[in-house]
Amino acid sequence: MPKDYLQQLANYIKKNLVKGYTIESLKFSLMSQGYSRLSVENAIELANKQLALQIPPIKEKPQITYKIIPEPEKNENKFLFFLRKFLKDY
């Protein structure tokens, strides 16, 4: 079976998949037109491989995680605050 023959069948399958036909309906249609089951299945496999090569690879987006880090309490600031309050009152 020439590769050109399979390629023509694969092109036909790809063209009709784009139109919305299912693989099963195309397989039934081609076999009822006289194509052998083996050649139809080989053409479907070839079409699937060619379509898989055309799909761009999926790029995963980085996952952003947030972590809240509480600020440590500074005893100096509390001391200065109270000292200012205390000195302000006098």
C-alpha positions in Angstrom: 0.0 0.0 0.0 1.7 3.2 -1.1 2.2 6.0 1.4 0.6 8.5 -0.9 -2.6 6.4 -0.8 -2.6 6.5 3.0 -1.8 10.2 3.0 -4.7 11.0 0.7 -7.0 9.0 3.0 -5.5 10.8 6.1 -6.0 14.2 4.5 -9.6 13.3 3.7 -10.1 12.2 7.4 -8.5 15.4 8.8 -10.6 17.6 6.4 -13.8 16.0 7.5 -12.9 15.9 11.2 -12.6 19.7 11.0 -16.1 19.8 9.4 -17.4 18.0 12.5 -17.7 14.4 11.4 -16.8 11.7 13.9 -14.1 9.1 13.4 -16.7 6.3 13.5 -18.9 7.9 10.8 -15.8 8.5 8.6 -14.7 4.9 9.1 -18.1 3.6 8.2 -18.4 5.9 5.2 -15.0 4.9 3.8 -15.5 1.2 4.3 -18.9 1.4 2.6 -17.1 3.1 -0.3 -14.9 0.1 -0.8 -11.8 0.9 1.3 -10.5 -1.9 3.4 -10.8 -1.8 7.1 -7.0 -2.0 7.6 -6.3 0.9 5.2 -9.0 3.0 6.9 -7.6 2.3 10.4 -4.0 3.0 9.2 -5.2 6.3 7.7 -7.0 7.3 10.9 -3.8 6.5 12.9 -1.8 8.6 10.5 -4.3 11.5 10.6 -4.3 11.4 14.4 -0.5 11.5 14.5 -0.3 14.4 12.1 -3.0 16.3 14.1 -1.2 15.7 17.3 2.0 17.3 15.9 0.0 20.4 14.9 -1.3 21.1 18.4 1.0 23.5 20.3 2.3 22.2 23.6 0.4 23.3 26.7 2.3 25.8 28.7 1.7 25.5 32.4 1.2 28.7 34.2 3.2 29.2 37.3 1.2 28.8 40.4 1.5 31.9 42.6 1.2 31.3 46.3 0.9 33.9 49.0 2.3 33.6 52.4 1.5 36.2 55.1 4.3 36.7 57.4 3.4 38.6 60.6 5.7 41.3 61.6 7.4 40.7 64.9 6.4 43.0 67.6 9.1 45.5 68.5 9.3 46.2 72.2 11.3 49.3 71.6 8.5 51.0 69.8 6.1 50.3 72.6 8.5 51.6 75.2 9.1 54.8 73.2 5.4 55.2 72.7 4.7 55.0 76.4 7.7 57.2 77.2 6.5 59.9 74.9 3.0 59.7 76.4 4.4 59.8 79.8 6.7 62.8 79.1 4.0 64.6 77.2 1.7 64.6 80.2 4.4 66.3 82.4 
